[in-house]
Amino acid sequence: MPTYGVSNEYSPLRRVLVRRPGSEFENPEEYKKWGYPGKPDLARAQDEHDRFVSILQREGVAVEYLEEVHPGKREPLFVHDSSIMTPAGAIMCRSGNPLRQGEEVYVAKKLASMEIPILFSVHGSATVDGGDTLWLDSDTFLVGHSYRTNHEAFRQISAVLEGFVTEKVIQISMPHYKGRGHVLHLMSVISPVDKDLAVVYPPLMPLSLVELLEARNIRMISVPEEEFDTLGSNVLAIAPRVVVIHSGNPVTKSMLEEHGCKVYEYEGEQISLIPSGGPTCLTRPLHRLA
């Protein structure tokens, strides 16, 4: 039986990679470098992360831990960004943020140790964050064009995916929003939770993405403005309509439940709100049942 392979964002999740907060959380200077407010609290971060992981395990997900990380790097916690999973293995990313470059080396070592093939590594002038990519379905792969992910990365990824994507690889131009110093990934504004349902944040959605969802008859749950900063639009599907969201998003939670979703919530001030990364950012799905 296969133990890796992903071709959508909502099929039953069977195996996932995470990074439990470690010594990188103890350095206040690193917090300042990244512009995070307050003082890091490793014990609280680890407790939050353990509770988050327990939700996944409750639903039968095998959890793999990234233990070796780049010395001095602050965000290996967000393991989603260092790689892209395909049906046949991983594509390794190279972040558009110089502070995060090098994280992918340690993720690649971990994947190789689990005998997950590394199909390709973006290189040269190409930069891409995993958060700018998603499988809309098994036939369609989306790549955001953002301040983290450029045209050359789209060209390289498109060439690699020719053998897997039966329809197309589509580039989605992301809005400027707050500029280069602020992260706005494609998955900041859309989270598929079933083949015909996605959680979205309309004010920052590119028109081309809205039209694509409409053309595919994918219904949209619109996150209200007051729940965007609390990560309401960042939703992890453990299975079709079984999801994990950050707590403090009651409107989004209610709408998900109205659409037949089972909703798990987690508290993540240290691991999600302060560094601004939700449950999809905290996980790299390695295997979803096709």
Secondary structure, DSSP 8 states (H G I E B T S, - for coil): ----B-S-SSS-EEEEEE----GGGS-HHHHHHHT--S---HHHHHHHHHHHHHHHHHTT-EEEE-----TT-S-TT-GGGGEEEETTEEEE-B-SSGGGTTHHHHHHHHHHHTT--EEEE--TT--B-GGGEEEEETTEEEEEESSSS-HHHHHHHHHHHTTT-SSEEEEEE---TT-TTS---GGGTEEEEETTEEEE-GGG--HHHHHHHHHTT-EEEE--GGGTTTTTT--EEEETTEEEEESS-HHHHHHHHHTT-EEEEE--IIIIITTT--TTTT-EEEEE--
